[in-house]
Amino acid sequence: MATVTHSDSYYLSLLGLAENFMTSNPPNIKLCIHCLQTIFNFKPPPRIEARTHLQLGGILFTHTKNIDLSRTHLEKAWNLSHTTPSLDEVKFEAASLLAQIFEKTGQVNQVKAILRKAIGTSQNSPYWHCRLLLQLAQIFTLERDCVSACDLLGMGSEFARVKRAEHTRVLFLLGKGMLLLIDKKLPEVHQVLSLAGSLIENWTGHQGWKESLKVYFLVLQVCHFLMAGQVKSVKPSLKQLQQSIQAITSLHSDDGEYSICADRDDEPVNAAQADLFQWLPKEHMCVLVYLVTVMHSMQAGYMDKAQKYTDKALMQIEKLKMLDSSPLLSTFQLILLEHIIMCRLIMGNKTSAIQEICQACHLCQQSPVLLQTHGAQLHTLLGLYAMSMNCMDAAEAQFTSAIRLSREPDLWTFVNLNLAIVYLRTSRQADLVQLLERIDPERLHTSSYTLKASAYYVRGLQSFFQARYNEAKRYLRETLKMANAEDLNRLTSCSLVLLGHIFLSLGNSTEAMNMVTPSMQLASKIPDVHIQLWASALLKDLYRICGDPVQANEGLRMHDSFSQSLLKDHFQASQQSEHNLIQWTEGQCPLHLTAPSVTSGIL
């Protein structure tokens, strides 16, 4: 048995006292720091001095705002670790924390320098080598340098393979697949996901790890389909994903071996050091599965279903936020709000939509990174809201801001399609013609099936406005063909009602009825109040032409009901202080505009 030296005893005593202050309820951070600082009074040996500097630097960084003092302690730990044997753990943890401090203070070059230096000497510490590679890859990801990030993840995957850490190898592969998917490098995505899928399928390790990896893999697969607008094709993968998350939630976490929410201390027995990583805690995975289900429901045109799963996910996030400060939860919350806002607008609930846009602004105000990554989406939503309120100047200004901020080609296309409708509704033919060159469905640079089908619809709408009915029918039939192939119900309903309007204009009431009736039925299922309003207006005229006064009166009653509902909501939305957000076109979210004002109203 090893003897305890005098220097060890005072160190262990003060360390134990510091731990006691740290874990008390509430924690006494000041006394904890005081205990650790006292250790230096005994002129400890370098190994103890380095560890104490590391502990102080970590506590100051995590629990105080004294970034400079934290950095000083961590730099001392980092420097001592290079001149003292057997301090690799101190060296690499100090490097990781210093990188976080440099990142927080915007010193990106220093982040890269220290992480690269640490990575270069960490091959004999597999856990830290993998962790530092992931940390540097994250920095490049935030800079949108997907090539450099993918190179690092590829290095990590190969390193894990050599170390026989198959779990971490697949995590690196799936991370690389995710970045390639974001970067729209679809052939490479297929290659990486195929390898990852094969490794998961042949997995013989712990079942909990296998299910976790399968959820990650299936989330990427589902997102791949949804980004391509393939709503029907994604259904088998989405079903598998929902089954996998059910399998994970049914696994017992108290079996003494493994918990899906485990940290480094709860890994399976005999796990390789490089395998001490997890993708997401089980609870976060559940929220993510709700999120991709909402995304699918939105694209398919099932607003009620999207609303139901959004409510469940947001409730789960609120519970988790009481115990978990992970920024990922705020990202999930923001994306869910973005989807539910579009649902509200489609369903004719503008009042809730603008209130939820304000909630999204609050989230972005709390995290500048979120505003940087989602600013274009916020302006897009405000543009859609302004359109629904007939504030076309504001809608154009919002869409212009979104285009200026957007780095995503598909979002850019989506915004331009809506801007084209603004120009149509305001009879700005010259601006429209110039814009249509950029969203020509035959030359559209997008991998999204939905956006291409939508571009055909916008061209059909333009031809209708110009009374070029045969040309309009040709475009709309192309939209219908594409929409029916992938169950894009809202596009189908929009195309049918517009075709009905065209046939009515041509005097073909029978064909018009054949179009408008299924459009109304589909719009009722979505439900899309605006298409229902349009269809009911056509139905009352069609039934009158057909000599059916009873049905004509019913059409009139429905039209009046939808009109009154939308007018009431329009007035309520215009009275909300949040309505003033349509003035915001640049800079930080101006939440002062949402303060109640006696002058608030339609701008």
TAHU-V238123 format. One record per residue. RES is the residue in one letter. SS is DSSP state (H for helix, E for strand, C for the rest). Layout:
res=RES ss=SS
res=RES ss=SS
This chain:
res=M ss=C
res=A ss=C
res=T ss=C
res=V ss=C
res=T ss=C
res=H ss=H
res=S ss=H
res=D ss=H
res=S ss=H
res=Y ss=H
res=Y ss=H
res=L ss=H
res=S ss=H
res=L ss=H
res=L ss=H
res=G ss=H
res=L ss=H
res=A ss=H
res=E ss=H
res=N ss=H
res=F ss=H
res=M ss=H
res=T ss=H
res=S ss=C
res=N ss=C
res=P ss=C
res=P ss=C
res=N ss=C
res=I ss=H
res=K ss=H
res=L ss=H
res=C ss=H
res=I ss=H
res=H ss=H
res=C ss=H
res=L ss=H
res=Q ss=H
res=T ss=H
res=I ss=H
res=F ss=H
res=N ss=H
res=F ss=H
res=K ss=C
res=P ss=C
res=P ss=C
res=P ss=H
res=R ss=H
res=I ss=H
res=E ss=H
res=A ss=H
res=R ss=H
res=T ss=H
res=H ss=H
res=L ss=H
res=Q ss=H
res=L ss=H
res=G ss=H
res=G ss=H
res=I ss=H
res=L ss=H
res=F ss=H
res=T ss=H
res=H ss=H
res=T ss=C
res=K ss=C
res=N ss=C
res=I ss=H
res=D ss=H
res=L ss=H
res=S ss=H
res=R ss=H
res=T ss=H
res=H ss=H
res=L ss=H
res=E ss=H
res=K ss=H
res=A ss=H
res=W ss=H
res=N ss=H
res=L ss=H
res=S ss=H
res=H ss=H
res=T ss=H
res=T ss=C
res=P ss=C
res=S ss=C
res=L ss=C
res=D ss=H
res=E ss=H
res=V ss=H
res=K ss=H
res=F ss=H
res=E ss=H
res=A ss=H
res=A ss=H
res=S ss=H
res=L ss=H
res=L ss=H
res=A ss=H
res=Q ss=H
res=I ss=H
res=F ss=H
res=E ss=H
res=K ss=H
res=T ss=C
res=G ss=C
res=Q ss=C
res=V ss=H
res=N ss=H
res=Q ss=H
res=V ss=H
res=K ss=H
res=A ss=H
res=I ss=H
res=L ss=H
res=R ss=H
res=K ss=H
res=A ss=H
res=I ss=H
res=G ss=H
res=T ss=C
res=S ss=C
res=Q ss=C
res=N ss=C
res=S ss=C
res=P ss=H
res=Y ss=H
res=W ss=H
res=H ss=H
res=C ss=H
res=R ss=H
res=L ss=H
res=L ss=H
res=L ss=H
res=Q ss=H
res=L ss=H
res=A ss=H
res=Q ss=H
res=I ss=H
res=F ss=H
res=T ss=H
res=L ss=H
res=E ss=C
res=R ss=C
res=D ss=C
res=C ss=H
res=V ss=H
res=S ss=H
res=A ss=H
res=C ss=H
res=D ss=H
res=L ss=H
res=L ss=H
res=G ss=H
res=M ss=H
res=G ss=H
res=S ss=H
res=E ss=H
res=F ss=H
res=A ss=H
res=R ss=H
res=V ss=H
res=K ss=C
res=R ss=C
res=A ss=C
res=E ss=H
res=H ss=H
res=T ss=H
res=R ss=H
res=V ss=H
res=L ss=H
res=F ss=H
res=L ss=H
res=L ss=H
res=G ss=H
res=K ss=H
res=G ss=H
res=M ss=H
res=L ss=H
res=L ss=H
res=L ss=H
res=I ss=H
res=D ss=C
res=K ss=C
res=K ss=C
res=L ss=H
res=P ss=H
res=E ss=H
res=V ss=H
res=H ss=H
res=Q ss=H
res=V ss=H
res=L ss=H
res=S ss=H
res=L ss=H
res=A ss=H
res=G ss=H
res=S ss=H
res=L ss=H
res=I ss=H
res=E ss=H
res=N ss=C
res=W ss=C
res=T ss=C
res=G ss=C
res=H ss=C
res=Q ss=H
res=G ss=H
res=W ss=H
res=K ss=H
res=E ss=H
res=S ss=H
res=L ss=H
res=K ss=H
res=V ss=H
res=Y ss=H
res=F ss=H
res=L ss=H
res=V ss=H
res=L ss=H
res=Q ss=H
res=V ss=H
res=C ss=H
res=H ss=H
res=F ss=H
res=L ss=H
res=M ss=H
res=A ss=C
res=G ss=C
res=Q ss=C
res=V ss=C
res=K ss=C
res=S ss=C
res=V ss=C
res=K ss=H
res=P ss=H
res=S ss=H
res=L ss=H
res=K ss=H
res=Q ss=H
res=L ss=H
res=Q ss=H
res=Q ss=H
res=S ss=H
res=I ss=H
res=Q ss=H
res=A ss=H
res=I ss=H
res=T ss=H
res=S ss=H
res=L ss=C
res=H ss=C
res=S ss=C
res=D ss=C
res=D ss=C
res=G ss=C
res=E ss=C
res=Y ss=C
res=S ss=C
res=I ss=C
res=C ss=C
res=A ss=C
res=D ss=C
res=R ss=H
res=D ss=H
res=D ss=H
res=E ss=C
res=P ss=C
res=V ss=C
res=N ss=C
res=A ss=C
res=A ss=C
res=Q ss=H
res=A ss=H
res=D ss=H
res=L ss=C
res=F ss=C
res=Q ss=C
res=W ss=C
res=L ss=C
res=P ss=C
res=K ss=H
res=E ss=H
res=H ss=H
res=M ss=H
res=C ss=H
res=V ss=H
res=L ss=H
res=V ss=H
res=Y ss=H
res=L ss=H
res=V ss=H
res=T ss=H
res=V ss=H
res=M ss=H
res=H ss=H
res=S ss=H
res=M ss=H
res=Q ss=H
res=A ss=H
res=G ss=C
res=Y ss=C
res=M ss=H
res=D ss=H
res=K ss=H
res=A ss=H
res=Q ss=H
res=K ss=H
res=Y ss=H
res=T ss=H
res=D ss=H
res=K ss=H
res=A ss=H
res=L ss=H
res=M ss=H
res=Q ss=H
res=I ss=H
res=E ss=H
res=K ss=H
res=L ss=H
res=K ss=H
res=M ss=C
res=L ss=C
res=D ss=C
res=S ss=C
res=S ss=C
res=P ss=H
res=L ss=H
res=L ss=H
res=S ss=H
res=T ss=H
res=F ss=H
res=Q ss=H
res=L ss=H
res=I ss=H
res=L ss=H
res=L ss=H
res=E ss=H
res=H ss=H
res=I ss=H
res=I ss=H
res=M ss=H
res=C ss=H
res=R ss=H
res=L ss=H
res=I ss=H
res=M ss=C
res=G ss=C
res=N ss=C
res=K ss=H
res=T ss=H
res=S ss=H
res=A ss=H
res=I ss=H
res=Q ss=H
res=E ss=H
res=I ss=H
res=C ss=H
res=Q ss=H
res=A ss=H
res=C ss=H
res=H ss=H
res=L ss=H
res=C ss=H
res=Q ss=H
res=Q ss=H
res=S ss=C
res=P ss=H
res=V ss=H
res=L ss=H
res=L ss=H
res=Q ss=H
res=T ss=H
res=H ss=H
res=G ss=H
res=A ss=H
res=Q ss=H
res=L ss=H
res=H ss=H
res=T ss=H
res=L ss=H
res=L ss=H
res=G ss=H
res=L ss=H
res=Y ss=H
res=A ss=H
res=M ss=H
res=S ss=H
res=M ss=C
res=N ss=C
res=C ss=C
res=M ss=H
res=D ss=H
res=A ss=H
res=A ss=H
res=E ss=H
res=A ss=H
res=Q ss=H
res=F ss=H
res=T ss=H
res=S ss=H
res=A ss=H
res=I ss=H
res=R ss=H
res=L ss=H
res=S ss=C
res=R ss=C
res=E ss=C
res=P ss=H
res=D ss=H
res=L ss=H
res=W ss=H
res=T ss=H
res=F ss=H
res=V ss=H
res=N ss=H
res=L ss=H
res=N ss=H
res=L ss=H
res=A ss=H
res=I ss=H
res=V ss=H
res=Y ss=H
res=L ss=H
res=R ss=H
res=T ss=C
res=S ss=C
res=R ss=C
res=Q ss=H
res=A ss=H
res=D ss=H
res=L ss=H
res=V ss=H
res=Q ss=H
res=L ss=H
res=L ss=H
res=E ss=C
res=R ss=C
res=I ss=C
res=D ss=C
res=P ss=C
res=E ss=C
res=R ss=C
res=L ss=C
res=H ss=C
res=T ss=C
res=S ss=C
res=S ss=C
res=Y ss=H
res=T ss=H
res=L ss=H
res=K ss=H
res=A ss=H
res=S ss=H
res=A ss=H
res=Y ss=H
res=Y ss=H
res=V ss=H
res=R ss=H
res=G ss=H
res=L ss=H
res=Q ss=H
res=S ss=H
res=F ss=H
res=F ss=H
res=Q ss=C
res=A ss=C
res=R ss=C
res=Y ss=H
res=N ss=H
res=E ss=H
res=A ss=H
res=K ss=H
res=R ss=H
res=Y ss=H
res=L ss=H
res=R ss=H
res=E ss=H
res=T ss=H
res=L ss=H
res=K ss=H
res=M ss=H
res=A ss=H
res=N ss=H
res=A ss=H
res=E ss=C
res=D ss=C
res=L ss=C
res=N ss=H
res=R ss=H
res=L ss=H
res=T ss=H
res=S ss=H
res=C ss=H
res=S ss=H
res=L ss=H
res=V ss=H
res=L ss=H
res=L ss=H
res=G ss=H
res=H ss=H
res=I ss=H
res=F ss=H
res=L ss=H
res=S ss=H
res=L ss=C
res=G ss=C
res=N ss=C
res=S ss=H
res=T ss=H
res=E ss=H
res=A ss=H
res=M ss=H
res=N ss=H
res=M ss=H
res=V ss=H
res=T ss=H
res=P ss=H
res=S ss=H
res=M ss=H
res=Q ss=H
res=L ss=H
res=A ss=H
res=S ss=H
res=K ss=H
res=I ss=H
res=P ss=C
res=D ss=C
res=V ss=H
res=H ss=H
res=I ss=H
res=Q ss=H
res=L ss=H
res=W ss=H
res=A ss=H
res=S ss=H
res=A ss=H
res=L ss=H
res=L ss=H
res=K ss=H
res=D ss=H
res=L ss=H
res=Y ss=H
res=R ss=H
res=I ss=H
res=C ss=C
res=G ss=C
res=D ss=C
res=P ss=H
res=V ss=H
res=Q ss=H
res=A ss=H
res=N ss=H
res=E ss=H
res=G ss=H
res=L ss=H
res=R ss=H
res=M ss=H
res=H ss=H
res=D ss=H
res=S ss=H
res=F ss=H
res=S ss=H
res=Q ss=H
res=S ss=H
res=L ss=H
res=L ss=H
res=K ss=H
res=D ss=H
res=H ss=H
res=F ss=H
res=Q ss=H
res=A ss=H
res=S ss=H
res=Q ss=H
res=Q ss=C
res=S ss=H
res=E ss=H
res=H ss=H
res=N ss=H
res=L ss=H
res=I ss=H
res=Q ss=H
res=W ss=C
res=T ss=C
res=E ss=C
res=G ss=C
res=Q ss=C
res=C ss=C
res=P ss=C
res=L ss=H
res=H ss=H
res=L ss=H
res=T ss=H
res=A ss=C
res=P ss=C
res=S ss=C
res=V ss=C
res=T ss=C
res=S ss=C
res=G ss=C
res=I ss=C
res=L ss=C
